[in-house]
Amino acid sequence: MRHRVDHKKFNRPTGHRLMMLRNLVTDLLRYEKVETTEAKARAVRRLAEKMITLGKEGTLAARRQAIGFLTDERVVQKLFDVLAQRYADRNGGYTRVVKLGYRQGDGAEVARVELV
């Protein structure tokens, strides 16, 4: 399954950028929150919403798509067993982006993405 990542390229080669976003989505689903730059947070939010929607489908095909995107099969298990049940009655809006201010080192805007 090809996931479109529009807009930001984050000054990285395509493979590196896609793997970075896959890792961030996996960590978000594992720990239920992750801190990163605001631009990356917005990109991760879109992909995480799609993964949770796949989990709610619950089909074998959806599970295989999730396994192909996420980097840890235990997170896929959590997605389909725990998170899909939690958001069963919710039609989108599974994540929240909270702005945290500016990073000390380079002044980048930092945000936390968390599951609602």
C-alpha positions in Angstrom: 0.0 0.0 0.0 1.4 3.4 -1.0 0.8 6.2 1.5 1.0 9.6 0.0 2.9 12.1 2.0 2.2 15.5 0.5 3.8 18.8 1.0 6.9 18.7 3.2 10.0 16.9 2.1 11.9 17.7 5.4 15.2 18.1 3.3 15.7 14.3 3.2 15.8 11.7 0.5 12.5 10.0 -0.2 13.4 6.7 1.5 14.8 8.4 4.6 11.7 10.7 4.9 9.2 7.8 4.6 11.1 5.7 7.1 11.2 8.6 9.5 7.5 9.1 9.3 6.8 5.3 9.6 9.0 5.2 12.7 7.2 8.3 14.2 3.7 6.8 13.5 4.9 3.5 15.1 6.2 5.2 18.2 3.0 7.3 18.5 0.9 4.2 18.4 3.2 2.4 20.9 3.6 5.2 23.5 0.4 7.1 22.6 2.4 10.4 22.4 5.5 11.6 20.8 7.4 15.0 20.7 8.8 16.3 17.4 8.8 19.4 15.3 5.5 20.9 14.4 5.8 20.2 10.7 6.6 16.5 11.4 3.8 16.4 13.9 1.3 17.5 11.2 2.6 14.9 8.8 2.5 12.1 11.4 -1.0 13.0 12.4 -2.4 12.4 8.9 -0.7 8.9 8.7 -1.7 7.9 12.2 -5.3 8.7 11.6 -5.2 6.4 8.5 -3.6 3.6 10.5 -6.3 3.8 13.2 -9.0 3.7 10.6 -7.3 0.6 9.2 -7.4 -0.9 12.7 -11.1 -0.2 12.9 -11.8 -2.1 9.7 -10.4 -5.2 11.3 -10.1 -7.2 8.0 -7.1 -9.4 7.1 -6.3 -7.1 4.2 -6.3 -4.0 6.5 -4.0 -5.9 9.0 -1.6 -6.7 6.1 -1.5 -3.1 5.1 -0.7 -2.0 8.6 2.0 -4.6 8.9 3.5 -3.3 5.7 3.6 0.3 7.0 4.3 0.0 10.7 7.7 -1.2 11.8 6.7 -3.4 14.8 4.2 -6.2 14.7 3.4 -5.8 18.4 2.2 -2.3 17.6 0.0 -3.7 14.8 -1.5 -6.1 17.4 -2.1 -3.2 19.8 -3.7 -1.2 16.9 -6.2 -3.9 16.0 -7.0 -5.1 19.6 -6.8 -2.1 21.9 -6.9 1.1 19.8 -9.6 -0.1 17.4 -11.9 -0.8 20.3 -11.1 2.5 22.0 -12.1 4.5 18.9 -14.9 2.3 17.7 -17.5 5.0 18.2 -15.4 7.9 16.9 -15.4 9.0 13.3 -11.9 10.5 13.0 -10.1 13.0 15.2 -8.1 10.3 17.0 -5.0 12.5 17.5 -4.2 16.0 19.0 -1.3 18.2 18.3 -0.2 20.4 21.2 2.4 23.2 20.5 5.1 23.2 23.2 7.2 26.2 22.2 10.6 26.4 20.7 13.6 24.0 20.9 16.6 25.4 22.8 19.2 24.3 20.3 17.9 25.5 16.9 14.7 27.4 17.7 12.5 24.9 15.9 8.8 24.8 16.9 8.2 21.7 19.0 4.8 19.9 19.3 3.5 16.8 20.9 1.2 14.5 19.0 -1.0 12.4 21.3 -3.9 10.0 21.0 -7.2 11.5 22.3 
